[in-house]
Amino acid sequence: MRIRVFSDADRLAEAAAGEIAAWIRLEIPVPSIGLAGGTTPRGAYERLRSHRLPWRRVQAWLTDERAVPPGHIASNTGMVRRTLFDHVPATFHPVPWSENAAEAAAAYETDLAGFLPRAARGLQPGLVVLGLGEDGHTASLFPGTSALEETRRGFVANWVPQLDAWRLTATLPLLTSARRAVFLATGRHKASIVAEVLSGDSDLPAARVSRESRDAVWLLDREAASRLDT
Ligand code: 6PG
């Protein structure tokens, strides 16, 4: 696991775009990128637009989605389309919408199986980009929620009592099968959870994904890294 610290969120966004672009070039002929929602990655997605890449070969998906109809302001699909996929000719796979979250998750897993390579343990994503919540969640794997117990399926519906809402999320088996995981965190408000998750003895969801990943790299700005033992 590697940690890279940057002076501010803009420099981190540039570096994150560089990590994703380098992966796309590395994983040719069929690179896949699984993208986080939320706010932290937006700057990186916007900066990716100016990278000259073989976008038509790129398969892109979401590591989680809110259970909201297309067009809803909270939709991660809307955010990644506005910041990136409305501007580059990649193949982006949105999470399907259904009133029944479990049906949507099952349909998405079938979609993922149509383009992600399959290894012995199941689907094997290329690069996944992940954020970090202040409670230690990543994707929509929130502490204490049932999706954390999933050992077989790659994408599930997850009831999140903390939000009183359904989420749709990649599971630990799918995220930890990725060939590379890039975590992004910025801001002083993330400093203590970053220190806890990277302490080495945390069982929070983000810590489990990072620890069990084949190749995890954390991109932090100086504020988010400010509680790490140097
Ligand atoms: C989502 C994300 C989620 C996010 C964290 C951090 O759907 O919101 O996938 O896991 O990465 O909540 O969110 P911020 O980047 O907004 O701090």
Residues whose N, C-alpha, C, O or C-beta is under 5 A from the ligand:
A	BS01	6PG	A36 G37 G38 T39 T40 P41 D64 L130 G131 L132 G133 H137 T138 A139 S140
